[in-house]
Amino acid sequence: MAEERTTSTFQDLLDRGVLEIGDGYRAKNSELGGSGHVFMRAGRLSSQGWDWEGADRFHTYLEEKIKGKMSCPGDTVITTKGNSTGRTGYVSEEMQSFVYSPHLSYWRSRDVMQLDARYLRYWALSPEFIGQLKSMAHGTDMAPYLSLGDQKRLNATLPGISEQRAIGAALGALDDKIAVNERIAATTLGLARALFQQSNLSTESAVPMGDLIELKYGKSLPATRRIAGDYSVFGSGGVSGTHNEFLVKGPGIIVGRKGTVGSVYWSEESFFPIDTTFYAVCRDGNVSLEYAYFALQSLGLEHMNSDSAVPGLNRDRAYSAPMTIPSPEAVRKFTSEARALFALQRSREQESHTLAILRDTLLPHLMSGRLRVKDVEKIIEDHA
């Protein structure tokens, strides 16, 4: 017999000691720049997860002052201001602890016999929450905002704890497999970078980059003209959407021209680089695209801004940067090895895409009770 589902407000869960919610610490500039805990700003939480690279850190002497705003494993996190209001994240067991910023709120289970942390994480992705968010996220004079008061008025439908755990474990198994794939993909890329560095030990010459690689302009494609499709649209910050047509046949390299100047991306498939980017073309057979990808990353393009009022990558300066070339045999050997690693990385990304579709398809049905975990166990086992 199925366990009864009940609906409670967050305020009720707070009053019963089942749930804790809170917001972040308002840091002063003078408190940052140390070697202590990371200060996690809302902009570092994206649909791809947490961005740790280059994050500000507190001075270690502030440990006692900031401890009340620290993350805990199992926290569900939500952005509360700006156009990203309602974006959610999860603090896994493997993550280092960090300090929340003011525009992040956390939801924390305080009674694991009544509220499963992973279930709460998936409830934050459910239609029940998203529907309430749309009606609650009111605008200030500057941006949408979701206050702690708004969050206390949220209504959450909760099945019995055993069903909560089963739902959290089922959907979590898919996310765990996606996380494994991401780690494999990152390791694969790191190995390819190490092989590139090794190939340069046999460097025979250095020539201006422009003799080997041409940087061609991307093409304007406003969001209003895009038709969702199979091809990634690249801006200087990476993938910014999809389109039903491509401009460049893959594989290929994208270089940030304006915005995130000097960023370098790889696309295994055909793609559409917009006008804030260049795409790279090898001029002759001395280097491959695979070699060019890592070589461009090593040139310091991010420091080659133009002197104009609108900062951008100075192409002439980039063309004049010295680029090393190993022996033809070393280039061929590296290219063969890198191609195999890129293929492995791509296969893992494709599998993760399939797993994410399955998760997002099952989630609303499991959360609403239209499907039970026992109904989809075999499907999940086959994929995870």
C-alpha positions as CSV (number, residue, x, y, z in Angstrom):
1,M,0.0,0.0,0.0
2,A,1.3,3.4,-1.0
3,E,2.3,5.8,1.7
4,E,0.0,8.8,2.2
5,R,1.2,12.1,0.7
6,T,0.9,15.3,2.8
7,T,1.3,18.9,1.9
8,S,3.1,21.3,4.3
9,T,4.3,24.8,4.0
10,F,8.0,25.5,4.6
11,Q,6.9,27.5,7.6
12,D,5.2,24.5,9.1
13,L,8.4,22.3,8.4
14,L,10.5,25.0,10.1
15,D,8.2,25.2,13.1
16,R,8.4,21.4,13.5
17,G,12.2,21.4,13.3
18,V,12.2,19.4,10.1
19,L,13.7,22.0,7.8
20,E,16.2,24.9,8.1
21,I,16.4,27.6,5.5
22,G,18.8,30.5,5.4
23,D,20.7,33.0,3.2
24,G,24.3,34.0,2.8
25,Y,27.0,36.2,4.3
26,R,27.4,39.8,3.2
27,A,31.2,39.9,2.7
28,K,33.3,43.0,2.7
29,N,36.1,43.3,0.2
30,S,38.6,43.5,3.0
31,E,37.5,40.0,4.3
32,L,38.4,38.4,0.9
33,G,41.7,37.6,-0.7
34,G,42.9,35.0,1.9
35,S,43.4,31.2,1.8
36,G,40.3,30.2,3.8
37,H,36.9,29.0,2.7
38,V,35.5,29.8,-0.7
39,F,32.9,32.6,-1.0
40,M,30.4,31.1,-3.3
41,R,28.6,33.8,-5.3
42,A,25.3,33.2,-7.0
43,G,26.8,33.7,-10.4
44,R,29.0,30.6,-9.8
45,L,25.9,28.3,-9.8
46,S,24.8,27.4,-13.3
47,S,22.8,24.6,-14.9
48,Q,26.2,22.8,-15.3
49,G,26.9,23.0,-11.5
50,W,29.4,24.9,-9.4
51,D,32.2,26.9,-10.8
52,W,35.2,26.9,-8.4
53,E,37.9,28.3,-10.6
54,G,39.3,31.6,-9.4
55,A,36.7,31.9,-6.6
56,D,37.3,34.4,-3.8
57,R,38.4,33.1,-0.4
58,F,38.1,34.4,3.1
59,H,41.0,35.1,5.4
60,T,41.4,32.2,7.8
61,Y,41.0,34.4,10.9
62,L,37.3,34.8,10.0
63,E,36.4,31.1,10.5
64,E,34.3,31.8,13.6
65,K,32.5,34.7,12.1
66,I,31.4,32.9,8.9
67,K,30.7,29.5,10.3
68,G,26.9,30.1,10.5
69,K,26.7,30.7,6.7
70,M,28.7,27.5,5.7
71,S,27.4,24.9,3.4
72,C,26.6,21.3,4.6
73,P,26.4,18.1,2.6
74,G,22.8,17.6,1.5
75,D,21.9,21.2,1.2
76,T,19.7,22.2,-1.6
77,V,20.7,25.7,-2.9
78,I,18.6,28.3,-4.8
79,T,19.5,31.6,-6.3
80,T,17.2,34.4,-5.1
81,K,17.9,37.5,-7.1
82,G,18.3,38.5,-10.8
83,N,17.3,36.7,-13.9
84,S,18.6,33.4,-12.6
85,T,16.3,33.5,-9.7
86,G,15.2,29.9,-8.9
87,R,18.2,28.2,-10.3
88,T,19.1,25.3,-8.0
89,G,22.1,23.3,-6.9
90,Y,23.0,20.6,-4.5
91,V,25.9,20.2,-2.1
92,S,27.3,16.7,-2.4
93,E,29.3,14.7,0.1
94,E,32.4,15.1,-2.0
95,M,32.3,18.9,-2.2
96,Q,34.5,21.1,-0.1
97,S,32.6,23.3,2.3
98,F,32.0,27.0,1.3
99,V,30.3,30.2,2.5
100,Y,27.0,31.2,0.9
101,S,26.7,34.7,-0.6
102,P,23.6,36.9,0.1
103,H,21.9,35.9,-3.2
104,L,22.0,32.2,-2.4
105,S,19.5,30.5,0.0
106,Y,19.9,27.0,1.3
107,W,17.3,24.4,2.3
108,R,18.6,21.8,4.9
109,S,16.8,18.8,6.3
110,R,16.9,18.8,10.1
111,D,15.0,15.5,10.5
112,V,16.1,12.7,8.2
113,M,13.1,10.6,9.4
114,Q,10.7,13.1,7.9
115,L,12.6,14.8,5.1
116,D,15.1,13.2,2.8
117,A,17.8,15.7,1.6
118,R,18.0,14.2,-1.9
119,Y,14.2,14.2,-2.3
120,L,14.2,17.9,-1.4
121,R,16.8,18.5,-4.0
122,Y,14.6,17.0,-6.7
123,W,11.5,18.7,-5.4
124,A,13.3,21.9,-6.2
125,L,13.3,20.8,-9.8
126,S,9.6,19.7,-9.8
127,P,6.7,21.4,-11.5
128,E,5.2,21.9,-8.0
129,F,8.0,24.2,-7.0
130,I,8.5,25.8,-10.4
131,G,4.9,26.8,-10.6
132,Q,5.0,28.5,-7.2
133,L,8.3,30.2,-8.0
134,K,6.7,31.9,-11.1
135,S,4.0,33.4,-8.9
136,M,6.3,34.4,-6.1
137,A,9.5,35.8,-7.7
138,H,8.4,39.4,-7.7
139,G,10.4,42.1,-9.1
140,T,12.1,44.9,-7.2
141,D,12.9,48.1,-9.1
142,M,16.0,46.3,-10.5
143,A,15.6,42.5,-10.7
144,P,13.4,39.5,-9.7
145,Y,13.8,38.6,-6.1
146,L,12.7,35.6,-3.9
147,S,12.9,36.5,-0.2
148,L,13.1,34.1,2.8
149,G,9.5,35.1,3.5
150,D,8.5,34.0,0.1
151,Q,10.3,30.7,0.6
152,K,8.5,30.1,3.9
153,R,5.1,30.2,2.1
154,L,6.1,27.4,-0.3
155,N,3.9,24.3,-0.2
156,A,5.7,21.0,-0.6
157,T,4.0,17.7,-1.2
158,L,5.8,15.0,0.8
159,P,5.3,11.2,0.5
160,G,6.3,9.0,3.4
161,I,10.0,8.9,4.2
162,S,10.6,5.5,2.5
163,E,9.2,6.7,-0.8
164,Q,11.1,10.0,-0.5
165,R,14.3,8.0,-0.1
166,A,13.5,5.7,-3.0
167,I,12.8,8.6,-5.3
168,G,16.0,10.4,-4.2
169,A,18.0,7.3,-4.7
170,A,16.5,6.5,-8.1
171,L,17.0,10.0,-9.6
172,G,20.3,10.3,-7.7
173,A,21.6,7.1,-9.4
174,L,21.3,8.8,-12.8
175,D,23.0,12.0,-11.5
176,D,25.7,9.9,-10.0
177,K,26.4,8.3,-13.3
178,I,26.5,11.7,-15.0
179,A,29.0,12.9,-12.4
180,V,31.2,9.8,-13.1
181,N,31.1,10.6,-16.8
182,E,32.0,14.3,-16.1
183,R,35.1,13.1,-14.1
184,I,36.1,10.7,-16.9
185,A,35.7,13.5,-19.4
186,A,37.8,15.9,-17.3
187,T,40.5,13.2,-16.8
188,T,40.5,12.5,-20.5
189,L,41.1,16.2,-21.3
190,G,43.8,16.4,-18.7
191,L,45.6,13.4,-20.2
192,A,45.4,15.0,-23.7
193,R,46.9,18.2,-22.3
194,A,49.7,16.2,-20.8
195,L,50.4,14.4,-24.1
196,F,50.5,17.8,-25.8
197,Q,53.1,19.1,-23.4
198,Q,55.1,15.9,-23.9
199,S,55.0,16.3,-27.7
200,N,56.5,19.8,-27.3
201,L,59.6,18.3,-25.8
202,S,60.6,17.5,-29.3
203,T,60.1,21.1,-30.5
204,E,62.0,21.8,-33.7
205,S,61.0,25.4,-34.4
206,A,58.8,28.3,-33.4
207,V,56.9,30.5,-35.9
208,P,54.3,33.2,-35.7
209,M,50.9,31.7,-34.9
210,G,49.4,33.4,-37.9
211,D,51.6,31.3,-40.2
212,L,49.9,28.2,-39.0
213,I,46.4,29.1,-37.9
214,E,43.8,31.6,-39.3
215,L,41.2,33.1,-37.0
216,K,38.0,33.7,-39.0
217,Y,35.1,35.8,-37.8
218,G,31.9,34.2,-36.5
219,K,28.6,35.4,-37.7
220,S,25.8,37.4,-36.0
221,L,22.9,35.2,-34.8
222,P,20.6,37.1,-32.4
223,A,18.6,35.0,-30.0
224,T,15.4,36.1,-31.8
225,R,16.6,34.5,-35.1
226,R,17.7,31.2,-33.6
227,I,15.6,28.1,-34.2
228,A,16.3,25.4,-31.6
229,G,18.1,22.5,-33.3
230,D,21.0,20.0,-33.2
231,Y,23.9,22.5,-33.5
232,S,25.5,24.3,-30.6
233,V,25.7,28.1,-30.8
234,F,29.0,29.3,-29.4
235,G,29.7,32.8,-27.9
236,S,32.8,33.9,-26.2
237,G,31.5,32.4,-22.9
238,G,30.9,29.0,-24.5
239,V,27.7,27.3,-25.6
240,S,24.8,29.8,-25.5
241,G,22.1,27.8,-27.2
242,T,21.3,25.7,-30.3
243,H,20.3,26.4,-33.9
244,N,18.9,24.3,-36.7
245,E,21.8,25.2,-39.0
246,F,25.6,25.2,-38.6
247,L,28.2,27.6,-39.8
248,V,31.3,25.5,-39.4
249,K,31.6,21.8,-39.9
250,G,33.1,20.0,-36.9
251,P,35.3,19.2,-35.3
252,G,36.5,22.8,-34.7
253,I,37.9,25.4,-32.4
254,I,36.2,28.5,-31.1
255,V,38.1,31.5,-29.7
256,G,36.5,34.3,-27.7
257,R,36.9,37.6,-29.6
258,K,34.7,40.0,-27.4
259,G,33.4,39.4,-23.9
260,T,35.5,36.5,-22.5
261,V,38.5,37.5,-24.6
262,G,40.9,34.6,-25.5
263,S,38.7,31.8,-24.3
264,V,39.3,28.6,-26.3
265,Y,36.6,25.9,-26.9
266,W,36.5,22.6,-28.7
267,S,33.4,21.3,-30.6
268,E,33.4,17.7,-31.8
269,E,30.3,18.4,-33.8
270,S,29.4,21.0,-36.4
271,F,28.6,24.4,-34.7
272,F,27.6,28.0,-35.2
273,P,30.1,30.6,-33.8
274,I,28.5,34.0,-33.4
275,D,30.1,37.4,-34.0
276,T,31.8,37.6,-30.6
277,T,34.1,34.8,-31.5
278,F,36.6,33.6,-34.1
279,Y,36.9,30.0,-35.3
280,A,40.2,28.5,-36.1
281,V,41.4,27.0,-39.4
282,C,44.7,25.4,-39.9
283,R,46.6,27.0,-42.8
284,D,48.6,23.9,-43.8
285,G,49.5,20.4,-42.7
286,N,52.1,21.3,-40.2
287,V,49.6,21.2,-37.3
288,S,46.3,19.5,-36.7
289,L,43.2,21.0,-35.2
290,E,43.8,18.9,-32.1
291,Y,47.3,20.3,-31.7
292,A,46.1,23.8,-32.5
293,Y,43.5,23.6,-29.7
294,F,46.0,23.0,-27.0
295,A,48.6,25.4,-28.6
296,L,46.1,28.3,-28.6
297,Q,45.3,27.7,-24.9
298,S,49.0,28.0,-24.1
299,L,49.5,31.4,-25.9
300,G,47.9,33.7,-23.3
301,L,45.3,35.0,-25.7
302,E,43.3,36.3,-22.7
303,H,45.9,39.0,-22.2
304,M,45.9,40.2,-25.9
305,N,43.2,42.8,-25.6
306,S,42.8,45.5,-28.2
307,D,43.3,49.1,-27.2
308,S,39.9,50.2,-28.5
309,A,37.0,51.4,-26.3
310,V,35.4,48.0,-26.7
311,P,37.9,45.4,-25.4
312,G,38.4,42.5,-27.8
313,L,41.1,40.0,-28.9
314,N,43.7,41.8,-31.0
315,R,44.0,39.4,-33.9
316,D,47.2,40.9,-35.2
317,R,48.9,40.5,-31.9
318,A,47.7,36.9,-31.6
319,Y,49.0,36.2,-35.1
320,S,52.5,37.4,-34.1
321,A,52.7,35.2,-30.9
322,P,55.4,32.6,-31.3
323,M,54.0,29.0,-31.6
324,T,56.2,26.0,-31.2
325,I,56.1,23.1,-33.7
326,P,57.4,19.7,-32.8
327,S,58.5,17.2,-35.5
328,P,55.9,16.1,-38.0
329,E,56.1,12.6,-36.5
330,A,55.4,14.0,-33.0
331,V,52.4,16.0,-34.3
332,R,51.0,12.9,-36.0
333,K,51.4,10.7,-32.9
334,F,49.8,13.3,-30.6
335,T,46.9,13.9,-33.0
336,S,46.2,10.1,-33.2
337,E,46.2,9.9,-29.4
338,A,44.2,13.0,-28.9
339,R,41.6,12.0,-31.4
340,A,41.0,8.7,-29.4
341,L,40.7,10.7,-26.2
342,F,38.3,13.2,-27.7
343,A,36.2,10.4,-29.0
344,L,36.0,8.9,-25.5
345,Q,35.1,12.3,-24.0
346,R,32.4,12.8,-26.6
347,S,30.9,9.3,-25.9
348,R,30.7,10.1,-22.2
349,E,29.0,13.5,-22.9
350,Q,26.5,11.8,-25.2
351,E,25.7,9.2,-22.5
352,S,25.3,12.0,-19.9
353,H,22.9,13.8,-22.3
354,T,20.8,10.7,-22.6
355,L,20.8,10.2,-18.8
356,A,19.8,13.8,-18.2
357,I,16.8,13.4,-20.6
358,L,15.7,10.2,-18.8
359,R,16.1,11.9,-15.4
360,D,14.1,15.0,-16.5
361,T,11.4,12.8,-18.0
362,L,11.0,10.6,-14.9
363,L,11.3,13.4,-12.3
364,P,7.8,15.0,-12.6
365,H,6.1,11.7,-12.8
366,L,7.9,10.3,-9.7
367,M,7.4,13.5,-7.7
368,S,3.7,13.7,-8.5
369,G,3.1,10.0,-7.7
370,R,1.9,9.2,-11.2
371,L,4.8,6.7,-11.3
372,R,6.3,4.7,-8.5
373,V,10.0,3.9,-8.2
374,K,9.2,0.1,-8.6
375,D,7.7,1.0,-12.0
376,V,10.9,2.4,-13.4
377,E,13.6,0.5,-11.5
378,K,14.5,-1.7,-14.5
379,I,14.8,1.4,-16.8
380,I,17.1,3.1,-14.3
381,E,19.2,0.0,-13.6
382,D,19.8,-0.4,-17.4
383,H,21.1,3.1,-17.7
384,A,22.9,3.7,-14.4
